[in-house]
Amino acid sequence: MVYLDIGEVASRSGNTPSALRHYEKLGLISSVARHGLRRQFLPEVLLQLRLISMGQLAGFSLEELAGMLGQGRVSDLPRERLHQKADELDRQIEQLMVMRDTLRHVADCPAPSHLECPTFLRLLNVAGKIPKDNVAKRHYLNRAIRRQSNTER
């Protein structure tokens, strides 16, 4: 059987050995042997590490990933949770697009001062009334900004 030394896994995956030990402690990966004091892994660990990286990019915490990928559950991913995360990403994308459009409006606004721009003042007024944790009201702000952006084009 061919094993990969922790140093080789680190080099090939772009992770540090300390990150690999942390992932092992969380149950995301597991070593199968030791050569002296150095952990040895099966080559399949590289696929697991790519899945972990993808999950982190999608916004999952290591603890969430351990619940999904730990103990060899790669083939049994929780599809409902993946749909929820995709929906969260859609909302984040929408908010980022609205923020981008607002910043572009502010940057391109012909008003001598941003505080003289009626559109900017309306957006500030709406944004200031919305608690950061109120998703429904934040959605309302996003729609208001989009409508305003569309009417100015």
C-alpha positions as CSV (number, residue, x, y, z in Angstrom):
1,M,0.0,0.0,0.0
2,V,1.3,3.5,-0.9
3,Y,1.0,6.1,1.8
4,L,1.6,9.8,1.6
5,D,3.7,11.4,4.3
6,I,2.1,14.5,6.0
7,G,4.7,16.7,4.4
8,E,3.9,15.4,1.0
9,V,0.1,15.8,1.6
10,A,0.8,19.4,2.8
11,S,2.9,20.2,-0.3
12,R,0.4,18.6,-2.8
13,S,-2.7,20.1,-1.2
14,G,-1.4,23.6,-0.3
15,N,-2.3,23.0,3.4
16,T,0.1,23.3,6.3
17,P,0.9,20.3,8.4
18,S,-0.7,22.0,11.4
19,A,-3.9,22.5,9.3
20,L,-3.9,18.8,8.5
21,R,-3.5,17.8,12.1
22,H,-6.4,20.2,13.0
23,Y,-8.5,18.6,10.3
24,E,-7.7,15.2,11.7
25,K,-8.6,16.3,15.2
26,L,-12.0,17.5,13.8
27,G,-12.5,14.2,12.1
28,L,-12.4,15.6,8.6
29,I,-9.5,13.4,7.5
30,S,-7.7,10.5,9.2
31,S,-4.2,9.2,9.0
32,V,-3.8,5.5,8.6
33,A,-0.3,4.9,9.9
34,R,2.9,6.5,11.2
35,H,6.4,6.5,10.0
36,G,8.3,7.5,13.1
37,L,6.5,10.5,14.3
38,R,5.1,11.5,10.9
39,R,1.5,10.7,10.0
40,Q,0.8,8.7,6.9
41,F,-2.3,9.1,4.7
42,L,-3.9,7.3,1.9
43,P,-3.8,9.1,-1.5
44,E,-7.6,9.6,-1.3
45,V,-7.0,12.3,1.4
46,L,-6.1,14.7,-1.4
47,L,-9.7,14.4,-2.7
48,Q,-11.1,14.9,0.8
49,L,-8.9,18.1,1.2
50,R,-10.3,19.5,-2.1
51,L,-13.8,18.9,-0.9
52,I,-13.0,20.7,2.4
53,S,-11.5,23.6,0.5
54,M,-14.6,23.8,-1.7
55,G,-16.9,23.7,1.3
56,Q,-15.0,26.5,3.0
57,L,-15.2,28.6,-0.2
58,A,-19.0,28.0,-0.1
59,G,-19.1,29.4,3.4
60,F,-19.3,26.2,5.5
61,S,-17.4,26.2,8.8
62,L,-15.0,23.3,9.5
63,E,-17.4,22.0,12.1
64,E,-20.2,21.9,9.6
65,L,-17.9,20.2,7.1
66,A,-16.9,17.6,9.8
67,G,-20.6,16.8,10.2
68,M,-21.0,16.3,6.4
69,L,-17.7,14.9,5.4
70,G,-16.3,13.3,8.5
71,Q,-15.9,9.5,9.0
72,G,-16.1,8.8,5.3
73,R,-19.5,10.3,4.6
74,V,-18.5,11.9,1.3
75,S,-21.0,10.0,-0.7
76,D,-23.9,10.8,1.7
77,L,-23.9,14.7,1.6
78,P,-27.0,16.4,3.1
79,R,-28.6,17.7,0.0
80,E,-31.2,19.9,1.9
81,R,-28.3,21.7,3.7
82,L,-26.5,22.2,0.4
83,H,-29.7,23.8,-1.1
84,Q,-29.9,26.1,2.0
85,K,-26.3,27.2,1.5
86,A,-26.9,27.8,-2.2
87,D,-29.9,30.0,-1.2
88,E,-27.8,31.9,1.3
89,L,-25.2,32.5,-1.4
90,D,-27.9,33.7,-3.8
91,R,-28.9,36.3,-1.1
92,Q,-25.3,37.3,-0.6
93,I,-24.8,37.7,-4.3
94,E,-27.9,39.9,-4.5
95,Q,-26.7,42.1,-1.7
96,L,-23.3,42.4,-3.1
97,M,-24.7,43.4,-6.5
98,V,-26.9,46.0,-4.9
99,M,-23.9,47.4,-3.0
100,R,-21.8,47.4,-6.2
101,D,-24.6,49.3,-8.0
102,T,-24.9,51.8,-5.1
103,L,-21.1,52.4,-5.1
104,R,-21.1,52.9,-8.9
105,H,-24.0,55.4,-8.6
106,V,-22.1,57.3,-5.9
107,A,-18.9,57.2,-7.9
108,D,-20.7,58.4,-11.1
109,C,-23.2,60.8,-9.6
110,P,-23.1,64.2,-11.2
111,A,-24.1,66.0,-8.0
112,P,-21.4,68.2,-6.6
113,S,-21.6,66.4,-3.3
114,H,-23.0,63.0,-2.4
115,L,-25.1,64.7,0.2
116,E,-26.8,66.8,-2.5
117,C,-27.8,63.7,-4.5
118,P,-31.4,62.8,-3.9
119,T,-30.9,59.2,-4.9
120,F,-28.1,58.8,-2.4
121,L,-30.0,60.5,0.3
122,R,-33.0,58.2,-0.2
123,L,-30.8,55.1,-0.1
124,L,-29.1,56.4,3.1
125,N,-32.5,57.0,4.6
126,V,-33.8,53.5,3.8
127,A,-30.5,51.8,4.9
128,G,-30.4,53.7,8.2
129,K,-33.8,52.3,9.2
130,I,-33.0,48.7,8.7
131,P,-31.5,46.6,11.5
132,K,-28.6,44.5,10.2
133,D,-30.2,41.3,11.4
134,N,-33.6,41.9,9.8
135,V,-33.5,39.9,6.6
136,A,-36.9,40.9,5.3
137,K,-36.2,44.6,5.7
138,R,-32.7,44.2,4.1
139,H,-34.4,42.5,1.2
140,Y,-36.7,45.5,0.9
141,L,-33.7,47.8,0.8
142,N,-32.1,45.7,-1.9
143,R,-35.3,45.9,-4.0
144,A,-35.4,49.7,-3.4
145,I,-31.9,50.2,-4.5
146,R,-32.4,48.0,-7.6
147,R,-35.5,49.9,-8.6
148,Q,-33.7,53.2,-8.2
149,S,-30.7,51.9,-10.2
150,N,-33.1,50.8,-13.0
151,T,-34.9,54.1,-13.2
152,E,-31.7,56.0,-13.6
153,R,-30.5,54.0,-16.6
